[in-house]
């Protein structure tokens, strides 16, 4: 059997089940189908761990590649029994049954009539399969991290990066020795792809975001699965460019779908429920960054340290200006059209003057500094820190958005977030 490993997309189980049933009929192997639950003693439902079902599917693929079709069939049978809503697994299982009677040319090798009826679904499943296999084959080099994570404060205990070209989400722990990759998962994005610009365009946004809340699944429809983590789209950089829309979440899948097609959402990032449960249990609201990129660039942490140094110098110069109490000196760090505290520069300047007079002669310290880089048509930096005047124990937590203009870093947005 020469099963190629294409890609996947999940929809109602009816069509996939039909494919599996057709495979049974073609092979004459109906008696080899899994026995119905009533034919076997009741057993406790196994605890489903994140990534487990995908790992088992990939094991089936490896068995097929090694010519171990009988072992692959046995593994596929238990997989679809444990996860009857995993449509790609159902399709692979049907193909393996069919292979007992005839050669199978590829994933979803169904009769012409059946193939025509479910052509879109088959194409989606093949694409899903290809993406899952690509993620297995093209692993990031050990010790490398996405280039956007220039510096993360210890307060950001975890981080998320999404590579839409690979339909993959990567979950990191921020340790004392740097970012550690904990897990990665298959994801689905917008029906129309990526680069969201407007409300209702069915695209997933690209950029640097933060998890803003953790929605109680009891308040959500079944469509969203085990829960949802909204992110702050549109962020200030999106707003500056006139992007619209809202309600972009990381969320799960409805009960009848283990996973969804690579392009199946209204703009959200969707994961299988066991994978989302792991993320919900792990990450923290407000302090967890979420980078969504068309393709992630993985680099060595030492490279990030070198790239962070020039911006670190610009941020240090801004801090020195704040410490000086000189309003005009501080304003040189802001673009003419910048927004601070929800106001234009002219509207905000009197407030700035009052703040500087209050802290005159006291050095300003920046605590728990994070900065994440985003580069598309512009080079931008998302900076979060605690601003603490000398002698004070605490201060405002601020987030700034900087843009490189004319070779210099300038602030175009500043706001207090805590």
N, C-alpha and C positions, 0 to 999 in steps of 0.2 A: 504494500500500500504506500502510495507516495502522496501523503497529505501535506500540502503547502500550508504555511501558517499565516494567513491573512489577518483581516481586522474584524472588529466587532461592533455591533450596536444592538441594544436590547429594547424590545417593545413587547406588547402583549404576548403571552406565552403561546397563544393559539397557533400562530404561524409556525413557530419553531417546533412546537409539539407535532404539528402536521408533518413537518420535514422529518422528524424522528420516526413518526408512524409510517411515513412513506418508505423510509429506509428499511424499516422492519418488514414491510410488505415485499419490497424488492428482494430482500435477502432470504425470505422464507424463514426468518429466524424469530418469529413471534414468540416461540417458546423460550427464547433466551432473554426476553425482556425482563426487567426487574419485577419480582413478584409484588403484587399490591400489598399495601399495609396489612390488610385483613388476613393475608396468607402467612404472615410472619408474626412472631410474638412481639408485643409492644415493647419498645425500647426508649430509653430516655433520649431526648433530643440533644445532640452534642452541642457544646458551647462553641459558637462560631467566633473565631479570632480574626482580627484584621489581617488581610492579605492571604489568609489560608486558602480560600477557594481558588484564587488565581494561581497560587503556588501548585495546587493540585492539578489544575488545568495544564499548566506548563509541564508538569511531570508527565501527563498523558502525551503531550507533544514530544517530549524527549523519548518516551517509549516508542512512539511511532517512528521517530527519526532513527532509532536504533533497531528497527525491524521487530520490536517486541509487541506485536499487535494484540496478542492474547492478553498480555499484562496491561496494555493500554486500555483495552476494552473493559477489563475488570475494574481498573481505577476510574474510568469514565462512568461506569454503572454506579459505583458508590458515590461519585461526585454528584450526579444528577438526582440520586435518591436523597442525598443530604441537602441539595440546593435545587429543588425542582423549578425554581424561577430563574435559574442561571441559563439564559437562552443559548449563549455560545456553547456552553458545555453540552446542552441538549443536542445541538447541531453536530458537534464533534462525535457524540455518542451515536447518533443516527448514522453518520458516515462509517464509523467503525463497525456497526452492525451490517451495513450494506457491503462493506469490504469482504465479508465472509462469503459472499456469493459472486462478487464481480469486482474488477479493479475500480478504485475510486480516484478520479483525476485531480480532485482538489476539495477544499473545504466547501461543504454545501453542494455536493455533487448529486443534485436531484434531477428527476425527469424533466424534460423540456417544458411540459405544460405546467408542472408545479413550480419550476424555476421562474417562469414568466409571471405567475400569479404572485410570487413573493420576491420579485427581483430586487426591489429597493431594500427590503429587510435583509436579504442575503448579502447584498453589497455592503450594508452597514456592518453586518456581523464579520464579514471578511476584513473590513477595515479595522474593526476592533481587534481582531485576532492579530493582524499585522502590527498594530501599535503596541499590544501587550508583549509580543515577541521582540520587537525593536527595543523596548525598555529593558528587556532581559539581556539582550546582546550588547547594547550600548550603555553600559553602566558608567556613571561618572568615576573618574579615577579616585582611589581612596585618598582621603585627606583634602580633596578639593572642595570648594564652596562656590555658590553663585556669586558673580562679580558685583551684584548690587549690594551685598552685605559688607560694606566697608568697615563699619564699626558698630557693634551692638552692646548696649549697656547690660549689666547683669540683671537689671529689672526686666529686660526682655528675655525671659527664661526659655522661650521657644521661638521658632520662626518657621514660616511656610514659604515655599517657592513653587510656582506652577510653570511647567514648560508645556505650552499648548501644542507645539509641534509634535510632541511625544505623548500627548494626552496623559500627562503625569504630574502628580503632586508629590513634593518632597517635604517631609517633616523633620525639623532639626531641633536638637537641644543645644542651648547656649551654655557651654561649660566653661570652667576656669581656663581650659586650654584651647578654647575656640568652639566653633560650631561642629556638632556631631550629628551625622545623618542617622535618624532613628528608623525611618520607614519611608517607603514610597508607594503610591497607589495610582491605579488607573482612574481617570476622570473624564467627564463629558463637559463640553462647552456649548456656546450658543449655536443655534440652528444656522445662522448666517456667518458663523466664524467668530473672529476676534476683532479688536480695535473698535470698541463701542464709541459711538459719537452722539447718538440721539435716543430719546425715549422710544421704546418699541422697535428698535432696529434688530433685535434678536442676536446681538453680538455681546461677547464677553469683553470687558475692559482690560486694557493693559496698563500697568503702572505699579506704584508702590502704595499699598493700603494697610490698614490696621483692622483687626477684628474689633467690632464696636459693641457687640452683645452676644448673648447665648440664649436663643429663643426656646422657651419651654415647649417640648414636643406636644404636650397636652393641648396647647393653644393652636396647633398647626393641623392642616389637613393631612390625610395619609400620603398625599402626593409628595410631601417633603420628607417622608421617612422618619428617622429617629431624631431629627432635630435640624437646627439651622444656625449658622454663624454669619450674621451680616458683616459686611465690610464698608468702609467709608467712601464708597463711590457715590457721586463724583468728589474727588479730593480737590484741594485748592488749585492744583495744576490743571486738572480737568476743567474746573470752572473758568479758569483764566482763558482756556482755549474754546470756551463756549459749548462744552459737552453737557448733555442733559441725560435725564433718566435717574433711576434710583432702584432700591430693592435688589442689589446684587448680593447674593448669599452663597456660602458653602453649605450645601444641604444634601440629604440622602435621597433614597428612591422609594417609590410606592411598593406595597407588599408584593405585587405581582411581577416586579422587575428586580433582579439582582443588581443589574447595572444598566446604564442607558447608552445609546449610540454615541460615538465620538462627538457628533454635532447634533444635540437633541434638546438643548435648554433654551429658555428665553433670554439667556445672558448670564445665568448663574454658573457656578462650578459645582458639579454634582458627582458624588462618590457613592460607592456601595455602602449600605448601612453599617456593616461591621467596621469598615475603614473610618467612616465619619465618627462613629462612637469612640474610637481610639483617639481621634483628634479632639473631640469635645472633652474627653476626660483629661487630655494632656495640656491644651493651650490655655492661656489666660486672656481674658477680655481686656481690651484697650492697649495692652503692651505687646501683643503679638503681631509682628509685621507679616504682611502677605504680599509677596512679589508675584505678579502675573506677567509673564513674558512670552513673546512669540517663540523664542528659543533661549534657553539659559546658557550662559557662558561660564564654565567651571574653571576656576583658577586656584592657584596655591595661596594660602593665607598670607604668605610673605609678600606676594605681589599686591595684595589688597593694602597691606600696611604702607607700602611705598606709594600707592596711588592715593591713599587717604591723607598723606602728609601735607600736600599743598592746600587742600581744603581746610585741614586742621589749623593751618597758619592763618587763613582768612577768618575762621571762627574765633581764634585767639585775638586777632586784631579787633573784631567786633566787641569782644568782651572787654578789651582794654579801653575802647571808646566808651562803653557803658560805664566803666569804672571812673573815667575822667570827669563825667558829669557834663561834658560839652555837647549840647544838643546838635549843633551843626556838624560836629565830627561824627556823631552817631548816624545822622541822616545820610551821610555819604555812602552808607552801606545798603541803602534801600533804593529800589527802582522808583522813578517818578510816579508810576501807577501802582505802587505796592499797596496792599491792604494789611492793616494791623489793628487788632482788636475790633475787627469788623468795620473799620473806618478808612477813609483815604488818608494820604500823608498829611494833607492840610488839616483835616479834622482831628487827626490823632496827635499832631505835634504838641498842642497844649498839654495833653495827658502825659506825653513823653517828658516834657519839661518838668512837670510836677514830680514824676517818678525820679528823675535825675536829681532834682533838688533834695528830695527826701533821702537819697542815698549818697549825696555828695561826700567825697572823701573816704568812702567805704568801697573797698575792692569787691567786685562782683565775681563770685565763684560759679562755675558751671559743673553740676553734678550729674552723674549717670547719663553721659552723652551717648547718643546713637546717631549715626548718619548713614543713610542708604542712598545710593546713587541710581538715577534713572536717566538713560540717554535715548532719545529718539530724534526729533528735529531739533531739540535743545538738550543741553547738558544740565541736569537739575540735581538737587540734593535735598532730601527730606531729613530734617534735623530735629531731635527731641532731647530736651535736657531740663534739669531743675536749675533755676536761677536763684542763687542764695547770696544776699549781701553779707559782707563780712560782719561777724558778730551775731548773725541770725542763725537759727537752727534749721529753719525750713524756708522755702520760697515757692514762687509760682513754677509750675511745670509748663514749659512752652514748646510749641512746635513751629518750626520755621521751614519755609520752602525757599531755597536759593536757586539762582540761575546764573550760568556763566555768560556774561555779556561783555564783548570787547576784551576778552582775556581776563576779566575780573569777575569775582563772585559777588552777586547782589541779591538781597532779600526781596522777594515779591509778595510774600505772605508771612504773617506772624500771628499766632493766637495762643491764648492760655487754655490748656486742656486739663489742668488739675491744680 
